[in-house]
């Protein structure tokens, strides 16, 4: 079994809360990875730590329950989602929406604050976020 397949299989079978645990499980199955290599595999597989454990994160908000988007002019957008999912959604947003629209994000437990790079593009950024997170 390939390393990526084994990682996904182990994540489904075990509640993995840290990378050292995953490394040990992989080693038992003949996949000896350094921590940086494991991190690269996790990034490629879209695996993130959500609500205290590692899991594959789909990039759409629908996978996290209902997500609400509110504009807060002149240059902020607030997203409310299910508890524990804001960090994963913020990561997805950072990966999918260009820096010309979004200067950055701050995620709490269930809330994401999005700083829009140009206040003139607030509505354009909101549309891009809705599309990137599949909120349409």
Secondary structure, DSSP 4 states (H G I P E B T S, - for coil): --HHHHHHHHHHHS---SHHHHHHHHHHTT----HHHHHHHHHHTTEEEETTEEEE--SSGGGGS--EEEEETTTEEEEE-STT-HHHHHHHHHHHS-TTTEEEEEE-SSEEEEEES-GGGHHHHHHHHHHHTT--
